Amino acid sequence: MANVNIKLIKSLNGRIAKHKATAEALGLRKIGDTTVQPDNAATRGKIASIGYLLQVTEDK
């Protein structure tokens, strides 16, 4: 199964609570944090909701 690398590139300051919680669920707390997550529907849904804050690259 493939993985995705996710990096937080914009601050969470001033964002709505739901977006902060989604970033926290992905393991992202501050700008520059990166995490590797499995490429599945749940992860893609989280990325879609806060995609404007993230940089996403796919591992193969």
mmCIF file of the N, C-alpha and C atoms, coordinates in Angstrom:
data_MODEL
# 
_entry.id   MODEL 
# 
loop_
_atom_site.group_PDB 
_atom_site.id 
_atom_site.type_symbol 
_atom_site.label_atom_id 
_atom_site.label_alt_id 
_atom_site.label_comp_id 
_atom_site.label_asym_id 
_atom_site.label_entity_id 
_atom_site.label_seq_id 
_atom_site.pdbx_PDB_ins_code 
_atom_site.Cartn_x 
_atom_site.Cartn_y 
_atom_site.Cartn_z 
_atom_site.occupancy 
_atom_site.B_iso_or_equiv 
_atom_site.pdbx_formal_charge 
_atom_site.auth_seq_id 
_atom_site.auth_comp_id 
_atom_site.auth_asym_id 
_atom_site.auth_atom_id 
_atom_site.pdbx_PDB_model_num 
ATOM 1   N N  . MET A 1 1  ? 0.847   -1.177 0.000  1.00 0.00 ? 1  MET A N  1 
ATOM 2   C CA . MET A 1 1  ? 0.000   0.000  0.000  1.00 0.00 ? 1  MET A CA 1 
ATOM 3   C C  . MET A 1 1  ? 0.893   1.242  0.000  1.00 0.00 ? 1  MET A C  1 
ATOM 4   N N  . ALA A 1 2  ? 0.484   2.231  -0.719 1.00 0.00 ? 2  ALA A N  1 
ATOM 5   C CA . ALA A 1 2  ? 1.249   3.476  -0.828 1.00 0.00 ? 2  ALA A CA 1 
ATOM 6   C C  . ALA A 1 2  ? 1.015   4.359  0.390  1.00 0.00 ? 2  ALA A C  1 
ATOM 7   N N  . ASN A 1 3  ? 1.937   5.245  0.597  1.00 0.00 ? 3  ASN A N  1 
ATOM 8   C CA . ASN A 1 3  ? 1.843   6.217  1.679  1.00 0.00 ? 3  ASN A CA 1 
ATOM 9   C C  . ASN A 1 3  ? 1.874   7.620  1.103  1.00 0.00 ? 3  ASN A C  1 
ATOM 10  N N  . VAL A 1 4  ? 1.443   8.597  1.898  1.00 0.00 ? 4  VAL A N  1 
ATOM 11  C CA . VAL A 1 4  ? 1.545   10.000 1.515  1.00 0.00 ? 4  VAL A CA 1 
ATOM 12  C C  . VAL A 1 4  ? 2.335   10.744 2.585  1.00 0.00 ? 4  VAL A C  1 
ATOM 13  N N  . ASN A 1 5  ? 3.211   11.633 2.135  1.00 0.00 ? 5  ASN A N  1 
ATOM 14  C CA . ASN A 1 5  ? 3.940   12.518 3.030  1.00 0.00 ? 5  ASN A CA 1 
ATOM 15  C C  . ASN A 1 5  ? 3.150   13.812 3.134  1.00 0.00 ? 5  ASN A C  1 
ATOM 16  N N  . ILE A 1 6  ? 2.889   14.252 4.348  1.00 0.00 ? 6  ILE A N  1 
ATOM 17  C CA . ILE A 1 6  ? 2.090   15.446 4.567  1.00 0.00 ? 6  ILE A CA 1 
ATOM 18  C C  . ILE A 1 6  ? 2.912   16.428 5.382  1.00 0.00 ? 6  ILE A C  1 
ATOM 19  N N  . LYS A 1 7  ? 2.985   17.686 4.906  1.00 0.00 ? 7  LYS A N  1 
ATOM 20  C CA . LYS A 1 7  ? 3.750   18.722 5.583  1.00 0.00 ? 7  LYS A CA 1 
ATOM 21  C C  . LYS A 1 7  ? 2.842   19.929 5.818  1.00 0.00 ? 7  LYS A C  1 
ATOM 22  N N  . LEU A 1 8  ? 2.850   20.453 7.036  1.00 0.00 ? 8  LEU A N  1 
ATOM 23  C CA . LEU A 1 8  ? 2.077   21.655 7.364  1.00 0.00 ? 8  LEU A CA 1 
ATOM 24  C C  . LEU A 1 8  ? 2.868   22.866 6.910  1.00 0.00 ? 8  LEU A C  1 
ATOM 25  N N  . ILE A 1 9  ? 2.295   23.670 6.000  1.00 0.00 ? 9  ILE A N  1 
ATOM 26  C CA . ILE A 1 9  ? 3.028   24.806 5.453  1.00 0.00 ? 9  ILE A CA 1 
ATOM 27  C C  . ILE A 1 9  ? 2.434   26.146 5.851  1.00 0.00 ? 9  ILE A C  1 
ATOM 28  N N  . LYS A 1 10 ? 1.253   26.147 6.424  1.00 0.00 ? 10 LYS A N  1 
ATOM 29  C CA . LYS A 1 10 ? 0.646   27.386 6.899  1.00 0.00 ? 10 LYS A CA 1 
ATOM 30  C C  . LYS A 1 10 ? 0.263   27.230 8.362  1.00 0.00 ? 10 LYS A C  1 
ATOM 31  N N  . SER A 1 11 ? 0.238   28.340 9.073  1.00 0.00 ? 11 SER A N  1 
ATOM 32  C CA . SER A 1 11 ? -0.028  28.343 10.498 1.00 0.00 ? 11 SER A CA 1 
ATOM 33  C C  . SER A 1 11 ? -1.470  27.937 10.813 1.00 0.00 ? 11 SER A C  1 
ATOM 34  N N  . LEU A 1 12 ? -1.654  27.387 12.005 1.00 0.00 ? 12 LEU A N  1 
ATOM 35  C CA . LEU A 1 12 ? -2.993  27.036 12.475 1.00 0.00 ? 12 LEU A CA 1 
ATOM 36  C C  . LEU A 1 12 ? -3.634  28.179 13.261 1.00 0.00 ? 12 LEU A C  1 
ATOM 37  N N  . ASN A 1 13 ? -2.877  29.250 13.494 1.00 0.00 ? 13 ASN A N  1 
ATOM 38  C CA . ASN A 1 13 ? -3.426  30.399 14.224 1.00 0.00 ? 13 ASN A CA 1 
ATOM 39  C C  . ASN A 1 13 ? -4.595  31.012 13.466 1.00 0.00 ? 13 ASN A C  1 
ATOM 40  N N  . GLY A 1 14 ? -5.679  31.249 14.164 1.00 0.00 ? 14 GLY A N  1 
ATOM 41  C CA . GLY A 1 14 ? -6.853  31.876 13.572 1.00 0.00 ? 14 GLY A CA 1 
ATOM 42  C C  . GLY A 1 14 ? -7.732  30.932 12.779 1.00 0.00 ? 14 GLY A C  1 
ATOM 43  N N  . ARG A 1 15 ? -7.404  29.667 12.720 1.00 0.00 ? 15 ARG A N  1 
ATOM 44  C CA . ARG A 1 15 ? -8.230  28.694 11.982 1.00 0.00 ? 15 ARG A CA 1 
ATOM 45  C C  . ARG A 1 15 ? -9.356  28.211 12.882 1.00 0.00 ? 15 ARG A C  1 
ATOM 46  N N  . ILE A 1 16 ? -10.410 27.691 12.256 1.00 0.00 ? 16 ILE A N  1 
ATOM 47  C CA . ILE A 1 16 ? -11.523 27.195 13.048 1.00 0.00 ? 16 ILE A CA 1 
ATOM 48  C C  . ILE A 1 16 ? -11.111 25.915 13.779 1.00 0.00 ? 16 ILE A C  1 
ATOM 49  N N  . ALA A 1 17 ? -11.786 25.628 14.856 1.00 0.00 ? 17 ALA A N  1 
ATOM 50  C CA . ALA A 1 17 ? -11.421 24.514 15.736 1.00 0.00 ? 17 ALA A CA 1 
ATOM 51  C C  . ALA A 1 17 ? -11.407 23.172 15.004 1.00 0.00 ? 17 ALA A C  1 
ATOM 52  N N  . LYS A 1 18 ? -12.327 22.984 14.082 1.00 0.00 ? 18 LYS A N  1 
ATOM 53  C CA . LYS A 1 18 ? -12.395 21.727 13.338 1.00 0.00 ? 18 LYS A CA 1 
ATOM 54  C C  . LYS A 1 18 ? -11.123 21.508 12.511 1.00 0.00 ? 18 LYS A C  1 
ATOM 55  N N  . HIS A 1 19 ? -10.599 22.563 11.906 1.00 0.00 ? 19 HIS A N  1 
ATOM 56  C CA . HIS A 1 19 ? -9.388  22.439 11.107 1.00 0.00 ? 19 HIS A CA 1 
ATOM 57  C C  . HIS A 1 19 ? -8.176  22.177 11.987 1.00 0.00 ? 19 HIS A C  1 
ATOM 58  N N  . LYS A 1 20 ? -8.126  22.808 13.149 1.00 0.00 ? 20 LYS A N  1 
ATOM 59  C CA . LYS A 1 20 ? -7.036  22.545 14.095 1.00 0.00 ? 20 LYS A CA 1 
ATOM 60  C C  . LYS A 1 20 ? -7.070  21.096 14.560 1.00 0.00 ? 20 LYS A C  1 
ATOM 61  N N  . ALA A 1 21 ? -8.251  20.589 14.836 1.00 0.00 ? 21 ALA A N  1 
ATOM 62  C CA . ALA A 1 21 ? -8.399  19.206 15.296 1.00 0.00 ? 21 ALA A CA 1 
ATOM 63  C C  . ALA A 1 21 ? -7.996  18.222 14.202 1.00 0.00 ? 21 ALA A C  1 
ATOM 64  N N  . THR A 1 22 ? -8.312  18.526 12.960 1.00 0.00 ? 22 THR A N  1 
ATOM 65  C CA . THR A 1 22 ? -7.935  17.653 11.852 1.00 0.00 ? 22 THR A CA 1 
ATOM 66  C C  . THR A 1 22 ? -6.421  17.614 11.691 1.00 0.00 ? 22 THR A C  1 
ATOM 67  N N  . ALA A 1 23 ? -5.768  18.765 11.790 1.00 0.00 ? 23 ALA A N  1 
ATOM 68  C CA . ALA A 1 23 ? -4.306  18.806 11.705 1.00 0.00 ? 23 ALA A CA 1 
ATOM 69  C C  . ALA A 1 23 ? -3.689  18.011 12.847 1.00 0.00 ? 23 ALA A C  1 
ATOM 70  N N  . GLU A 1 24 ? -4.240  18.143 14.031 1.00 0.00 ? 24 GLU A N  1 
ATOM 71  C CA . GLU A 1 24 ? -3.753  17.391 15.196 1.00 0.00 ? 24 GLU A CA 1 
ATOM 72  C C  . GLU A 1 24 ? -3.926  15.892 14.977 1.00 0.00 ? 24 GLU A C  1 
ATOM 73  N N  . ALA A 1 25 ? -5.048  15.488 14.380 1.00 0.00 ? 25 ALA A N  1 
ATOM 74  C CA . ALA A 1 25 ? -5.302  14.071 14.114 1.00 0.00 ? 25 ALA A CA 1 
ATOM 75  C C  . ALA A 1 25 ? -4.292  13.505 13.111 1.00 0.00 ? 25 ALA A C  1 
ATOM 76  N N  . LEU A 1 26 ? -3.797  14.358 12.226 1.00 0.00 ? 26 LEU A N  1 
ATOM 77  C CA . LEU A 1 26 ? -2.772  13.932 11.274 1.00 0.00 ? 26 LEU A CA 1 
ATOM 78  C C  . LEU A 1 26 ? -1.377  13.968 11.890 1.00 0.00 ? 26 LEU A C  1 
ATOM 79  N N  . GLY A 1 27 ? -1.251  14.491 13.098 1.00 0.00 ? 27 GLY A N  1 
ATOM 80  C CA . GLY A 1 27 ? 0.040   14.547 13.775 1.00 0.00 ? 27 GLY A CA 1 
ATOM 81  C C  . GLY A 1 27 ? 0.825   15.804 13.479 1.00 0.00 ? 27 GLY A C  1 
ATOM 82  N N  . LEU A 1 28 ? 0.134   16.859 13.033 1.00 0.00 ? 28 LEU A N  1 
ATOM 83  C CA . LEU A 1 28 ? 0.781   18.118 12.672 1.00 0.00 ? 28 LEU A CA 1 
ATOM 84  C C  . LEU A 1 28 ? 0.457   19.175 13.712 1.00 0.00 ? 28 LEU A C  1 
ATOM 85  N N  . ARG A 1 29 ? 1.491   19.766 14.316 1.00 0.00 ? 29 ARG A N  1 
ATOM 86  C CA . ARG A 1 29 ? 1.268   20.742 15.376 1.00 0.00 ? 29 ARG A CA 1 
ATOM 87  C C  . ARG A 1 29 ? 1.787   22.133 15.037 1.00 0.00 ? 29 ARG A C  1 
ATOM 88  N N  . LYS A 1 30 ? 2.896   22.207 14.294 1.00 0.00 ? 30 LYS A N  1 
ATOM 89  C CA . LYS A 1 30 ? 3.461   23.510 13.972 1.00 0.00 ? 30 LYS A CA 1 
ATOM 90  C C  . LYS A 1 30 ? 3.983   23.508 12.541 1.00 0.00 ? 30 LYS A C  1 
ATOM 91  N N  . ILE A 1 31 ? 4.238   24.683 12.007 1.00 0.00 ? 31 ILE A N  1 
ATOM 92  C CA . ILE A 1 31 ? 4.698   24.811 10.632 1.00 0.00 ? 31 ILE A CA 1 
ATOM 93  C C  . ILE A 1 31 ? 5.985   24.011 10.445 1.00 0.00 ? 31 ILE A C  1 
ATOM 94  N N  . GLY A 1 32 ? 6.041   23.254 9.364  1.00 0.00 ? 32 GLY A N  1 
ATOM 95  C CA . GLY A 1 32 ? 7.214   22.455 9.059  1.00 0.00 ? 32 GLY A CA 1 
ATOM 96  C C  . GLY A 1 32 ? 7.128   21.019 9.524  1.00 0.00 ? 32 GLY A C  1 
ATOM 97  N N  . ASP A 1 33 ? 6.142   20.700 10.361 1.00 0.00 ? 33 ASP A N  1 
ATOM 98  C CA . ASP A 1 33 ? 5.961   19.313 10.799 1.00 0.00 ? 33 ASP A CA 1 
ATOM 99  C C  . ASP A 1 33 ? 5.578   18.446 9.608  1.00 0.00 ? 33 ASP A C  1 
ATOM 100 N N  . THR A 1 34 ? 6.141   17.253 9.558  1.00 0.00 ? 34 THR A N  1 
ATOM 101 C CA . THR A 1 34 ? 5.805   16.307 8.502  1.00 0.00 ? 34 THR A CA 1 
ATOM 102 C C  . THR A 1 34 ? 5.385   14.985 9.129  1.00 0.00 ? 34 THR A C  1 
ATOM 103 N N  . THR A 1 35 ? 4.585   14.258 8.392  1.00 0.00 ? 35 THR A N  1 
ATOM 104 C CA . THR A 1 35 ? 4.138   12.942 8.831  1.00 0.00 ? 35 THR A CA 1 
ATOM 105 C C  . THR A 1 35 ? 3.906   12.073 7.605  1.00 0.00 ? 35 THR A C  1 
ATOM 106 N N  . VAL A 1 36 ? 4.001   10.782 7.803  1.00 0.00 ? 36 VAL A N  1 
ATOM 107 C CA . VAL A 1 36 ? 3.717   9.814  6.745  1.00 0.00 ? 36 VAL A CA 1 
ATOM 108 C C  . VAL A 1 36 ? 2.463   9.060  7.159  1.00 0.00 ? 36 VAL A C  1 
ATOM 109 N N  . GLN A 1 37 ? 1.465   9.085  6.288  1.00 0.00 ? 37 GLN A N  1 
ATOM 110 C CA . GLN A 1 37 ? 0.182   8.448  6.562  1.00 0.00 ? 37 GLN A CA 1 
ATOM 111 C C  . GLN A 1 37 ? -0.145  7.474  5.436  1.00 0.00 ? 37 GLN A C  1 
ATOM 112 N N  . PRO A 1 38 ? -0.943  6.444  5.728  1.00 0.00 ? 38 PRO A N  1 
ATOM 113 C CA . PRO A 1 38 ? -1.356  5.532  4.659  1.00 0.00 ? 38 PRO A CA 1 
ATOM 114 C C  . PRO A 1 38 ? -2.300  6.242  3.688  1.00 0.00 ? 38 PRO A C  1 
ATOM 115 N N  . ASP A 1 39 ? -2.210  5.880  2.433  1.00 0.00 ? 39 ASP A N  1 
ATOM 116 C CA . ASP A 1 39 ? -3.060  6.485  1.403  1.00 0.00 ? 39 ASP A CA 1 
ATOM 117 C C  . ASP A 1 39 ? -4.378  5.723  1.346  1.00 0.00 ? 39 ASP A C  1 
ATOM 118 N N  . ASN A 1 40 ? -5.335  6.163  2.151  1.00 0.00 ? 40 ASN A N  1 
ATOM 119 C CA . ASN A 1 40 ? -6.655  5.531  2.157  1.00 0.00 ? 40 ASN A CA 1 
ATOM 120 C C  . ASN A 1 40 ? -7.731  6.615  2.187  1.00 0.00 ? 40 ASN A C  1 
ATOM 121 N N  . ALA A 1 41 ? -8.977  6.204  2.175  1.00 0.00 ? 41 ALA A N  1 
ATOM 122 C CA . ALA A 1 41 ? -10.087 7.151  2.098  1.00 0.00 ? 41 ALA A CA 1 
ATOM 123 C C  . ALA A 1 41 ? -10.147 8.081  3.311  1.00 0.00 ? 41 ALA A C  1 
ATOM 124 N N  . ALA A 1 42 ? -9.858  7.568  4.497  1.00 0.00 ? 42 ALA A N  1 
ATOM 125 C CA . ALA A 1 42 ? -9.917  8.387  5.704  1.00 0.00 ? 42 ALA A CA 1 
ATOM 126 C C  . ALA A 1 42 ? -8.867  9.493  5.660  1.00 0.00 ? 42 ALA A C  1 
ATOM 127 N N  . THR A 1 43 ? -7.658  9.145  5.266  1.00 0.00 ? 43 THR A N  1 
ATOM 128 C CA . THR A 1 43 ? -6.592  10.138 5.183  1.00 0.00 ? 43 THR A CA 1 
ATOM 129 C C  . THR A 1 43 ? -6.888  11.152 4.091  1.00 0.00 ? 43 THR A C  1 
ATOM 130 N N  . ARG A 1 44 ? -7.360  10.696 2.956  1.00 0.00 ? 44 ARG A N  1 
ATOM 131 C CA . ARG A 1 44 ? -7.695  11.617 1.857  1.00 0.00 ? 44 ARG A CA 1 
ATOM 132 C C  . ARG A 1 44 ? -8.809  12.581 2.248  1.00 0.00 ? 44 ARG A C  1 
ATOM 133 N N  . GLY A 1 45 ? -9.761  12.124 3.061  1.00 0.00 ? 45 GLY A N  1 
ATOM 134 C CA . GLY A 1 45 ? -10.818 13.006 3.541  1.00 0.00 ? 45 GLY A CA 1 
ATOM 135 C C  . GLY A 1 45 ? -10.283 14.097 4.439  1.00 0.00 ? 45 GLY A C  1 
ATOM 136 N N  . LYS A 1 46 ? -9.338  13.746 5.314  1.00 0.00 ? 46 LYS A N  1 
ATOM 137 C CA . LYS A 1 46 ? -8.717  14.737 6.189  1.00 0.00 ? 46 LYS A CA 1 
ATOM 138 C C  . LYS A 1 46 ? -7.924  15.749 5.376  1.00 0.00 ? 46 LYS A C  1 
ATOM 139 N N  . ILE A 1 47 ? -7.198  15.255 4.386  1.00 0.00 ? 47 ILE A N  1 
ATOM 140 C CA . ILE A 1 47 ? -6.407  16.143 3.535  1.00 0.00 ? 47 ILE A CA 1 
ATOM 141 C C  . ILE A 1 47 ? -7.327  17.101 2.776  1.00 0.00 ? 47 ILE A C  1 
ATOM 142 N N  . ALA A 1 48 ? -8.450  16.605 2.298  1.00 0.00 ? 48 ALA A N  1 
ATOM 143 C CA . ALA A 1 48 ? -9.376  17.433 1.529  1.00 0.00 ? 48 ALA A CA 1 
ATOM 144 C C  . ALA A 1 48 ? -9.943  18.569 2.365  1.00 0.00 ? 48 ALA A C  1 
ATOM 145 N N  . SER A 1 49 ? -10.158 18.328 3.666  1.00 0.00 ? 49 SER A N  1 
ATOM 146 C CA . SER A 1 49 ? -10.772 19.362 4.494  1.00 0.00 ? 49 SER A CA 1 
ATOM 147 C C  . SER A 1 49 ? -9.817  20.483 4.863  1.00 0.00 ? 49 SER A C  1 
ATOM 148 N N  . ILE A 1 50 ? -8.509  20.202 4.919  1.00 0.00 ? 50 ILE A N  1 
ATOM 149 C CA . ILE A 1 50 ? -7.543  21.251 5.267  1.00 0.00 ? 50 ILE A CA 1 
ATOM 150 C C  . ILE A 1 50 ? -6.403  21.318 4.254  1.00 0.00 ? 50 ILE A C  1 
ATOM 151 N N  . GLY A 1 51 ? -6.673  20.949 3.035  1.00 0.00 ? 51 GLY A N  1 
ATOM 152 C CA . GLY A 1 51 ? -5.650  20.890 2.002  1.00 0.00 ? 51 GLY A CA 1 
ATOM 153 C C  . GLY A 1 51 ? -4.943  22.197 1.735  1.00 0.00 ? 51 GLY A C  1 
ATOM 154 N N  . TYR A 1 52 ? -5.612  23.322 1.984  1.00 0.00 ? 52 TYR A N  1 
ATOM 155 C CA . TYR A 1 52 ? -4.998  24.624 1.748  1.00 0.00 ? 52 TYR A CA 1 
ATOM 156 C C  . TYR A 1 52 ? -3.888  24.933 2.752  1.00 0.00 ? 52 TYR A C  1 
ATOM 157 N N  . LEU A 1 53 ? -3.764  24.143 3.807  1.00 0.00 ? 53 LEU A N  1 
ATOM 158 C CA . LEU A 1 53 ? -2.712  24.330 4.813  1.00 0.00 ? 53 LEU A CA 1 
ATOM 159 C C  . LEU A 1 53 ? -1.545  23.380 4.605  1.00 0.00 ? 53 LEU A C  1 
ATOM 160 N N  . LEU A 1 54 ? -1.682  22.430 3.678  1.00 0.00 ? 54 LEU A N  1 
ATOM 161 C CA . LEU A 1 54 ? -0.754  21.319 3.577  1.00 0.00 ? 54 LEU A CA 1 
ATOM 162 C C  . LEU A 1 54 ? -0.018  21.261 2.250  1.00 0.00 ? 54 LEU A C  1 
ATOM 163 N N  . GLN A 1 55 ? 1.107   20.555 2.274  1.00 0.00 ? 55 GLN A N  1 
ATOM 164 C CA . GLN A 1 55 ? 1.797   20.139 1.067  1.00 0.00 ? 55 GLN A CA 1 
ATOM 165 C C  . GLN A 1 55 ? 1.821   18.623 1.098  1.00 0.00 ? 55 GLN A C  1 
ATOM 166 N N  . VAL A 1 56 ? 1.286   17.985 0.089  1.00 0.00 ? 56 VAL A N  1 
ATOM 167 C CA . VAL A 1 56 ? 1.139   16.525 0.071  1.00 0.00 ? 56 VAL A CA 1 
ATOM 168 C C  . VAL A 1 56 ? 1.933   15.951 -1.091 1.00 0.00 ? 56 VAL A C  1 
ATOM 169 N N  . THR A 1 57 ? 2.779   14.965 -0.793 1.00 0.00 ? 57 THR A N  1 
ATOM 170 C CA . THR A 1 57 ? 3.497   14.243 -1.829 1.00 0.00 ? 57 THR A CA 1 
ATOM 171 C C  . THR A 1 57 ? 3.251   12.752 -1.627 1.00 0.00 ? 57 THR A C  1 
ATOM 172 N N  . GLU A 1 58 ? 3.230   12.014 -2.718 1.00 0.00 ? 58 GLU A N  1 
ATOM 173 C CA . GLU A 1 58 ? 2.938   10.590 -2.640 1.00 0.00 ? 58 GLU A CA 1 
ATOM 174 C C  . GLU A 1 58 ? 4.220   9.773  -2.692 1.00 0.00 ? 58 GLU A C  1 
ATOM 175 N N  . ASP A 1 59 ? 4.317   8.774  -1.820 1.00 0.00 ? 59 ASP A N  1 
ATOM 176 C CA . ASP A 1 59 ? 5.395   7.791  -1.846 1.00 0.00 ? 59 ASP A CA 1 
ATOM 177 C C  . ASP A 1 59 ? 4.959   6.640  -2.720 1.00 0.00 ? 59 ASP A C  1 
ATOM 178 N N  . LYS A 1 60 ? 5.905   6.003  -3.344 1.00 0.00 ? 60 LYS A N  1 
ATOM 179 C CA . LYS A 1 60 ? 5.550   4.833  -4.155 1.00 0.00 ? 60 LYS A CA 1 
ATOM 180 C C  . LYS A 1 60 ? 6.322   3.645  -3.722 1.00 0.00 ? 60 LYS A C  1 
# 
